[in-house]
Amino acid sequence: MDLTQLKMFCTVAETGSLARAAELLHRVPSNLTTRLRQLEQETGIDLFIREKQRLRLSPMGHNFLCYAQRILALSEEALKMAQSGEPGGNFALGAMESTAAVHLPSLLTSFHQRYPEVTLSLITGTSGELIEQVRQGTLAAALADGPVAVDELNSCKTFAERLVIISNPQRAPVQQPADAAGETLFTFRPGCSYRLRLENWFRQAGEQPGQFMEIQSYHAMLACVASGSGLAILPESVLEKIAAPGQVQRHELPAEISETNTYLVWRRDAFTPNVKALKYLIIEQSPDDEIQP
């Protein structure tokens, strides 16, 4: 089934005549007959009641016509959106949990107000998962930890983050990996770039961390740490947003571990109007002069 077949079917249904439909579509009637028979074979139903001089829609044909008209209208809408170069249609955006919690509420509110024709869906995940989904084309863009070194992708810096380790308030200071050796660490699943940074911190010091416990949200992670069950690493911006005063203690990390940036990532061959609009809105709202068009 293709759009040409659907257009032929709709035209014949509207005119009730193969000859008239062929004239409107600039085709010979025999071509329409063949394509409509193929469509009926593919769907497994008789779309028309065939009389001597006329075709009438069958009951199933009437139902099928509604769907065919909607498909053709959507394809026309998509084509106009693509040709106009204006944001519109569906926009599948990915983001890390931290970015979604801290940076996206106001950003996406502004985006929706400026581009109401865009239907945006937000998917959260780890940086590794998001980057792979952009590479595969299932996400139009994503906000992930960077820099991103993948041949098929382009990216630009968006938000600067500072990572800290948190513990219960009574714990002794964590100044180096040896101070936390053997401790339970609450993190997101493998593919989380912040978890990888923590693992590298221990590895470079020759220390062995304790068990990694995978948590699904920062709120749950905070509760586990506050109870004294272990440690966690998270952006300071998230901690300031979700933690009550005195609930946990923060511990500084060296700059090579703590300083990180979130990047907007998209495929090199798919810098769509939606992605472009989001990129320039981030640039417009950002005080960081390093973010460039």
Secondary structure, DSSP 8 states (H G I E B T S, - for coil): --HHHHHHHHHHHHHS-HHHHHHHHT--HHHHHHHHHHHHHHHTS--EEE-SS-EEE-HHHHHHHHHHHHHHHHHHHHHHHHHHTS--EEEEEEE-HHHHHHTHHHHHHHHHHH-TTEEEEEEE--HHHHHHHHHHTSSSEEEEEE----TTEEEEEEEEEEEEEEE-TTS----SGGGGTT--EEE--TT-HHHHHHHHHHHHHT-----EEE-S-HHHHHHHHHTTS-EEEEEHHHHHHH--TTSSEEE---HHHHEEEEEEEEETT---HHHHHHHHHHHHH---TT---
